[in-house]
Amino acid sequence: MAATIELAKLELRSKADVQQAVNHAFEPLKGRFTPGHAGLNLGATGAIHSEAISLMEAFARPLWGLVPHACGGGKSDLWPMYVQGIINGTDPSHEEYWGEFRTKDQRMVEQSVLGLGLALAPDKLWEPLTDKQKDNVYRWLNQINLVDRSNPNNWLMFTVLVNVGFQKVGLPHDQAIMDEYLDIIDSYYLSDGWYSDGKTDQRDYYIPFAMHYYGLLYAKLMEREDADRAARYREQASLFAQDFIHWFAEDGSSIPFGRSLTYRFAQVSFWSALVFADVLPYSMGVMKGIIMRHLRWWFSQPIFTPDGLLSIGYAYPNLLMGEGYNAPGSPYWSYKAFLILALPDQHPFWQAEEEALPELKPLVAQPHARMTISRPEEHKHVIAYGSGQMANFDMSHSAAKYSKFAYSTLFGFSVPKGYYGLTQGAYDSTLALSECDEHYRVRRFCEEFRIQEQAIYSRWLPWANVEVRTWIIPAGLWHVRVHRIKTGRELDVAEGGFAAQTLSGDAKEQAAVMTATKGVLANTPGGLSGIVALSGFEQAQMVYPEANTNVLKPRTMIPTLTARLAQGEHVLLSAVFGATNSKENQLAWSSPPSAQQDSSGKMIIGKILYPDIYLR
C-alpha cells in the first residue's frame, strides 16, 4: 500500500516525477517473480487463456514502462530479474519456457513489447545475452512470423514490431510479412485520422492506444527506412488528435467507453506516442497538460490493491466489468502511457509548462466515432451521445459498453450484475424493455443510425415485432430522448438517466433525492443527475442498483421513468439532466426543455424544429 500512497502524493510535473512514479509502481512486483523469473504471479483470478500464459503476460506488460524508462536513462534494479526471465522463458529446455504456437495466441500480444525492447533498450535485454541465449530469443520471437493469417485487426502490428526489433539489432527479419501486414493496416484507414480496428463497427480506445500508437512507434523507429509511410502515419495521427482531444475533461479524466477499460491510463498513451514521434497537433504545453493531468487523475483513484498491484477494474477494483481475457497482469498494459520516458532529459516536452485544454466546440459530431461529443460546462464534464457502435465480438456486457445513449466523464456508465429487474440490470443511460416479466432487453445492434450535432438517431429491434426509433437531442445540461415504439406485445419500459454516486447514511441519501412533477433528481456532491417525463411515462422513481455495477463509483442510484405499453404505437419523451453540482446548475434543473409536436407531427424542442424527427 505504501507504493500506492506515494503515487498519489507525486505531483507528476517533471521527468524525475514520472520516473519515480514508475519505480514506485514497480516496487510491489519484485517479490512476485516465479522461481525462474519468466513469469509474475499477480493474483488468483483467471482468464480465457492458460495460467502459464497469464504468468507470461504479467511478466511482459510492465516492460511497456520499463523499456522507455531505460531508453531515457532511468535506472531500475528489476533488469537483472527481467533478463533472467527472458533467458529462461525462451529456453526450450527450461521448465518455465514460454512454449510454441502456430496460430493466433495471446503470447503474440506480449511479444510486441519485446520487439520494442530490442529497438529501444538493446543494452538491457539483448546485449547482456550469450550467443546461444540470443539464438533462443530470436527463435522464440520468430514464431510470430510463422503463424497463420488469422489476425485481421491491430494484432498485425505485433508482428511488425517484432520485425522492427529484429532489424534494429541486425537480426534477419521478414520484410515481406511487414509489407503485407502494413498494407492491411492501411486498408483499415477511413479518413479524417480515423481507423477501424479491422473491418468492424468498433471505434473505441483501440483506435488511439493500438492502431495509432503502433503506427507512431513505427513512424519514429522506421522514419529512415520507410519515410513515406512514417510521414503518412504522423499526418493521420495529427488529424485524429483534433477529434480525440474532445474525449478529455479538464480534470484529466476521459470518457469511459468500450471494452478493455482496465487498461486505464493507456487512454493517454496516444498523446505520449505523438510526442515520442515528434507530432505536435497542439502546443507542447497543451500535450504535456493532457498527459500529466490524466496520470494525476488516475493516481488519485483507488486502482491499486492493498499490496500495491494494479487491479482489474476501472476507477476502483471491479471484476464485474472486466473482460474474459483480463488476467491479473492485464492492467499493466496501461504502462504504454510511459513512452514519454524514452524522451531525453532536455527534450522540449520536459521543459514545457503545462497548458490548459484549448477552446473546443461545446458540441461536435464525430461520424467516424459514431458519437456526438458534448461539453455542456466547458471542460468540466464531457458526454458522448452514441449510436451504431458495437465491437467485432460479443464480450461481457457489450451492449452496456457500446450501445448506451450517453457516456459521461462525471457519471461513467453501468454494467448489469444480472438481468432480472431494474436493480440487477443497472439500466443507466438507456431504455430497457421487458414483456412485463422483469427480464429486460436494451439497445444492442442498430438497424439504422445517423450522427449529427443536433440529433443522434437509431432504429433498433429488441424483438422481431418491436421496433424502436430513438432520437437523442443534446440541449446543454439536458438532453431530450424521443422514442417512437411500434410493439406487437405488451411491454414494461424503463428509461434510465445518469448513475449518481450514493451517499453514506440513509438520512443523507433520502435528502439527496429530490422529486418533481413526473421527475426525480439525485443531488449529490459528485454531481446532479435527474430525469423528467415529458410525455408517455407514468412514474418517476430512484432505482438503487446492485453495488459495483458502475465503472466510476461502487454504489449508485439511477433516476428512472417507467410505463406499461399496450400493443400498438407509442411516443415516449424524456428530458435527462447531468451536471456538476452548483447553485446555478440546481436552478437549471427546475427548467427542463419543452417538447411538442407541430401540426405535421414534427418535433419542436425548446424553440427548435427538428424536421427529421417524425412521429406520425
Secondary structure, DSSP 8 states (H G I E B T S, - for coil): -HHHHHHHH----SHHHHHHHHHHHHGGGGGGB-TTSS-B---S---SS-HHHHHHHHHHTTHHHHHHHHHTT---TTHHHHHHHHHHHT-TTSTT-----SSS-HHHHHHHHHHHHHHH-HHHHTTTS-HHHHHHHHHHHGGGGTS-S---STTHHHHHHHHHHHHHTT----HHHHHHHHHHHHHTEEETTEE-SSSSS--STHIIIIIIHHHHHHHHHTTTTTHHHHHHHHHHHHHHHHHHGGGB-TTS-B---SS-GGGGGGGGHHHHHHHHTT--SS-HHHHHHHHHHHHHHHHTS--B-TTS-B-SBSSSB-GGG--TT--TTGGGGGGGGGGGGGS-TTSHHHHS---------SEEEEGGGTEEEE-TTTTS--EEEE-S---SS--TTHHHHH-SSEEETTTB-B--S-SBHHHHHT-TTSEEEESSSSBEE---S-SEEEE-SS-EEEEEEEETTEEEEEEEEEETTEEEEEEEEEESS-EEEEEE---EE--SSHHHHHHHEEEETTEEEEEETTEEEEEEEEES--EEEEE---TT-BSS-SSEEEEEEEEEE-SEEEEEEEEEEEE---HHHHHHHTS---EEE-TTSEEEETTEEEEEEE--
